[in-house]
Each structure stands twice: as structure tokens, then as C-alpha cells.
């Protein structure tokens, strides 16, 4: 199927037509931009006569308005970005942001936080004792490092599944950071909770590589626990770490990445301002933890590559790629 490209090589994320720019959070054409704006401003409601899974492309985008609008939303178009009215002279009237509970406009932040929490329920600490402690005290037929690698790979699967549920992520694919299981570990001081409810305890790790990994992660998990992040805060931190890049070299759709990152930062700031009015420095304290997390992540990536090269360790291709990106 032939695709029409704009002069900058970008196409509409909704229908594949020529993109005229970044509209309401997504690269889109004038047709989809106008359709989304009209639908939001007039509060139009559509129905689908099929199975609510119609294909939307340049040739049939007008056949099902319901599925077209749902695709706009799923790819990250923001209702809140549509200007409801304009002041004389064509300048938009900007509504002030007073607080989540006082101003209805701040549902932008609360809605995003809700989506992030619902997308990643597995990342929250478990309060029940149905987990397996992985200490390798017994004789194990497999390389214990390989077992942990497999568990980390399962973590990657969870992170990817979660990331695809973030509004706007599907129109951009970037690198993935391996850090989301630290919050889940906060319920088990001194240990790290991996995928499949497996608890990694550094005191029982009879392997020098595992001992280093688990000790580093457990140490940072303890620091993270000291912040006592609630589910909303942790959901925002996940999104911030996912989209925050150390360098823009080779990164496509930088505008999209920055947009989602700023949305996540704004959501975290607004939520803390509303939920913790007596802790004005809480937002800053949380952000100050992130450089340490990046440092731990980079160090572990280096050690994983070392294990792969010098311990003849079989590392899954996707995990090896992520580690190379992070090095």
C-alpha cells in the first residue's frame, strides 16, 4: 500500500496520510486534527456498526467515526489540548491551574495517573507471603545467573506491556529502562522482588555476580522505600524514567517523548501539591532519587555485559540489545 509522506518524512499516526505537524500530542494530518477538534468541541458521540475494531487508514477513515476517534485517543491525542474558545483578537483564554480538587481542568493529571496505575498493577508491592525466595542455597542444575536473567527478561515483557498502555507511546518506540521492580521490592526489606513473585536475597546468593546485583538493588530499594511513595507517585516515576533520555542522539520523534515526559512530571507535581500540601519539598526529594536509579541501572548493565562476555552467559537477544543501549 502506497503511503504519502510529508516533506519531513512523517505521516499521520492515525490514518497514515501526510502529517502537517504535531497536533494535540500526536503527529497527525489536517483531516484527523480537524476531526478530533470538532468532536471534542461539539462533544459529539459516535457508534460503531461493526465490532468496534474498524481499520482506520487514509482510504476509509471517514467510514467509522467511533473507531477513528478511539484511535485518536489511544495514540495519545489530548482532549484537554483542544481550545474551547478564543478571546478577542484570536488569543486563547488560558485557564489557571489552582489544584486538582479545586479546578476541573486538572483532570488531565489525574486521568493520566489513573491510566498509569491501571496499566501496571503488577509493579505494586505484594502484601501477602506467597512468594518464592531465590537464594540458591540448594544445588541447582542451572546457572543461577541465567535464572535471574530469565526473570529479568520477564520483567522486560511486563515493562513493554505497560509502556504500550501509556497514552501516546504507540506512536513512538524508544529504549526501555530496567527499574520498575524496585518499588515492588519495598515490601521486603533487604531483598529484591523479581517477576513471578521470586524474592532475591543477597545474603543467600552463593554467587558473586548475584550477590553484587541483589545488594545494589536492595540498597536502592530501601532508599526508595524511605520516600514511602504511594501508587500514584510511583506510576508517575515509572513514566518519567521510561521517557527521560540522557541523550537525544539518534532518537526519533523527540517532540513526542518530551511531551509525554512533561505530562508525567506535571502530573506528579500536581498530585503531590494536592495530596501532600504539608510537604512542599516532596516533589524535589523524589526527583533527586532518580539520578541514583539511573546510576544503579547503568552499573548493572555493565556488569551484565561482563557476565555475558566472561562467564559465557547466554543472554536473550532483546535483553542484550537493551543492555548495549544503556552502556
GIBEL-V665652 format. One record per backbone hydrogen bond with DSSP energy under -0.5 kcal/mol. CO is the residue of the C=O (numbers start at 0). NH is the residue of the N-H. If there is no record, write none. Layout:
co=CO nh=NH
co=CO nh=NH
This chain:
co=2 nh=4
co=5 nh=8
co=9 nh=5
co=9 nh=18
co=11 nh=15
co=14 nh=57
co=15 nh=3
co=16 nh=11
co=20 nh=22
co=20 nh=27
co=22 nh=25
co=23 nh=77
co=25 nh=22
co=26 nh=12
co=27 nh=19
co=27 nh=20
co=28 nh=32
co=29 nh=33
co=30 nh=34
co=31 nh=35
co=32 nh=36
co=33 nh=37
co=34 nh=38
co=35 nh=39
co=36 nh=40
co=37 nh=41
co=38 nh=43
co=39 nh=42
co=54 nh=56
co=56 nh=60
co=59 nh=62
co=59 nh=63
co=63 nh=67
co=64 nh=68
co=65 nh=69
co=66 nh=70
co=67 nh=71
co=68 nh=72
co=69 nh=73
co=70 nh=74
co=71 nh=76
co=72 nh=75
co=73 nh=167
co=76 nh=78
co=77 nh=80
co=78 nh=81
co=84 nh=92
co=86 nh=89
co=90 nh=86
co=91 nh=93
co=92 nh=94
co=95 nh=97
co=98 nh=101
co=98 nh=102
co=102 nh=105
co=103 nh=106
co=104 nh=107
co=105 nh=108
co=105 nh=109
co=106 nh=110
co=107 nh=111
co=108 nh=112
co=109 nh=113
co=110 nh=114
co=111 nh=115
co=112 nh=116
co=113 nh=117
co=114 nh=118
co=115 nh=119
co=116 nh=119
co=117 nh=120
co=119 nh=122
co=120 nh=123
co=128 nh=130
co=130 nh=132
co=131 nh=133
co=131 nh=198
co=132 nh=134
co=133 nh=200
co=134 nh=205
co=142 nh=146
co=143 nh=147
co=144 nh=148
co=145 nh=149
co=146 nh=150
co=147 nh=151
co=148 nh=152
co=149 nh=153
co=150 nh=154
co=151 nh=155
co=152 nh=156
co=153 nh=157
co=154 nh=158
co=155 nh=159
co=156 nh=160
co=157 nh=161
co=158 nh=162
co=159 nh=163
co=161 nh=164
co=162 nh=165
co=165 nh=168
co=167 nh=170
co=168 nh=171
co=176 nh=178
co=178 nh=181
co=179 nh=182
co=179 nh=183
co=180 nh=184
co=182 nh=185
co=183 nh=125
co=183 nh=186
co=184 nh=187
co=187 nh=190
co=189 nh=201
co=191 nh=193
co=191 nh=199
co=193 nh=196
co=193 nh=197
co=194 nh=197
co=196 nh=131
co=196 nh=198
co=197 nh=193
co=197 nh=199
co=198 nh=133
co=198 nh=200
co=199 nh=191
co=199 nh=201
co=200 nh=203
co=201 nh=204
co=203 nh=205
co=204 nh=206
co=206 nh=210
co=207 nh=211
co=208 nh=212
co=209 nh=213
co=210 nh=214
co=211 nh=215
co=212 nh=216
co=213 nh=217
co=214 nh=218
co=215 nh=219
co=216 nh=220
co=217 nh=221
co=218 nh=222
co=219 nh=223
co=220 nh=224
co=221 nh=225
co=222 nh=226
co=223 nh=226
co=223 nh=228
co=224 nh=227
co=229 nh=233
co=230 nh=234
co=231 nh=235
co=232 nh=236
co=233 nh=237
co=234 nh=238
co=235 nh=239
co=236 nh=240
co=237 nh=241
co=238 nh=242
co=239 nh=243
co=242 nh=244
co=247 nh=250
co=252 nh=256
co=253 nh=257
co=254 nh=258
co=255 nh=259
co=256 nh=260
co=257 nh=261
co=258 nh=262
co=259 nh=263
co=260 nh=264
co=261 nh=265
co=262 nh=266
co=263 nh=267
co=264 nh=268
co=265 nh=269
co=266 nh=270
co=267 nh=271
co=268 nh=272
co=269 nh=273
co=270 nh=274
co=271 nh=275
co=275 nh=278
co=278 nh=281
co=280 nh=284
co=281 nh=285
co=282 nh=286
co=283 nh=287
co=284 nh=288
co=285 nh=288
co=285 nh=289
co=286 nh=289
co=286 nh=290
co=288 nh=292
co=289 nh=293
co=290 nh=294
co=291 nh=295
co=292 nh=296
co=293 nh=297
co=294 nh=298
co=295 nh=299
co=296 nh=300
co=297 nh=301
co=298 nh=302
co=299 nh=303
co=300 nh=304
co=301 nh=305
co=302 nh=306
co=303 nh=307
co=304 nh=308
co=305 nh=309
co=306 nh=310
co=306 nh=312
co=312 nh=314
co=315 nh=319
co=316 nh=320
co=317 nh=321
co=318 nh=322
co=319 nh=323
co=320 nh=324
co=321 nh=325
co=322 nh=326
